[in-house]
Amino acid sequence: MSDQKVSPSQGRWDHLLREIPSQAVKREAVRKPVPTPEPEPPIQQETEDEIYSVSDINRAVKQRLEGEFTHIWLQGEISNFKAHTSGHHYFSLKDAKAQVSAVMFKGFNAKLKFRPESGMEVLVRGKITVYEPRGNYQVFCEHMEPVGAGALQKAFEQLKAKLQAEGLFAEERKQAIPTFPKNIGVVTSPTGAAIQDILNVLGRRSKTVNVTVIPARVQGDGAAAEIVRGIELANQLSLFDVLIVGRGGGSIEDLWCFNEESVARAIAASNIPIISAVGHEIDFTISDFVADLRAPTPSAAAEVVAKSEQELLEKLKFYSKSLRLLCYQRIESYKKQVRHSQQRLLDPRKYLRDSILRLDDWNQRLIQAAWRKIENLRLANKALVKSLKSPMTIVSASQAQNQYLSKQVRSAMLSVLQRNRSRFSQSTSLLDSLSPLRTVDRGYGIVRQEGQLVPDVASLKGKEIEVELRDGFIAAQVTKTKIKKES
């Protein structure tokens, strides 16, 4: 059958069962009878249809499906994708109405330029296989490509996203390209047009640089490995100031080795600054993003590393002329400053005479200030002496004041004592007038019971009491009491 592309909706298997010969179809699945020493007579069937085992029907279906669908194209969405540790890929292909199991073994998926993922719309080529023990059928995929974008473009985008997430494109990790490199290494094909362009540019622009070509294939199988070996060899030799890695233009397939992950990681791991010069200005590869500098073409890379000697000479002449002009202007400026300073500079002898006169004036003023200070101190001392009194006068005045204060203290103490005596006498008279003894002197008595004053008569009947009078005491026994009635 030709490799004609068909949609999953066209892959229905209903008509196949209708086309299977009658001997490959059973109405009822039964086990074959186990032989016994005395087999029973065969059961008479009500119909003439032969009964087959499950294995027979599965084998018939396998032969018919695998014989009919040897190669098909199938489009669908990947779901339940699983990359097994063995390297095989197991997944399902589905559309809006149905799905079918699929497998892609390691030998085939190793050729893929992209990594399949669940949700990706793909177009696969393969054949139908049936697993007899379970009666399951699946699509055995031999080729796969994304729908809507080529496999190489899909692989490019996936690898670019992966390396960018790892930080291999970050500017802070990239090395600076030397301004005047002496030894330049070129990893490319020694027979390609790119190396000729590079050598022509270097030969035209500089006679002092040393160019070493590290040969490597830049197209086809094994090209990526040779580019990696070339970069690693350059780093081992430690002879180069900068490396140019690239080739001339071509299709995306021709440039694909510069999109390989191994090449990108070798560029990122290089200790030597690398310029990526792949294809034309419109071509972009993974190497361009990882390299320390991207040149649009190999010739442009050569122009970057080899400054034009003629241009450098012209710049040196310009800088020399500018430097001479600047020096002349600076010297003229210094001359003007010297002339101005000379005009302002005085005769040293006149300056010395002026200094001597100023010194004499300051000396005279200092002497006068010293004498004025001494005179002021003498007058102040004289006034202070006059203001001082005789110690005997101070002592006499203090004694007189002391005698006066003593008299004042004695007088105040006598006055306070007299007042206190008068107050005491008055308090004594008042206290004496309020004393119970004064009441007794007027003919009253004080009644006590067991040494305690008796306040009332309610509890005195039949008890002994003691009555204190003005001139003695009476011991008595109460025989009768009478309580006053309240009015």
Secondary structure, 3 states (H helix, E strand, C coil): CCCCECCHHHCCCHHHHHHCCHHHCCCCCCCCCCCCCCCCCCCCCCCCCCCCCHHHHHHHHHHHHHHHCCCEEEEEEEEEEEECCCCCEEEEEECCCCEEEEEECHHHHCCCCCCCCCCCEEEEEEEEEEECCCCEEEEEEEEEEECCCCHHHHHHHHHHHHHHHHCCCCHHHCCCCCCCCCEEEEEECCCCHHHHHHHHHHHHHCCCCEEEEEECCCCCCCHHHHHHHHHHHHHHHCCCCEEEEEECCCCCCCCHHHHCHHHHHHHHHCCCCEEEEECCCCCCCHHHHHCCEECCCHHHHHHHHCCCHHHHHHHHHHHHHHHHHHHHHHHHHHHHHHHHHHHHCCCHHHHHHHHHHHHHHHHHHHHHHHHHHHHHHHHHHHHHHHHCCCHHHHHHHHHHHHHHHHHHHHHHHHHHHHHHHHHHHHHHHHHHHCCHHHHHHCCCCEEEECCEECCCCCCCCCCEEEEECCCCEEEEECCCCCCCCCC
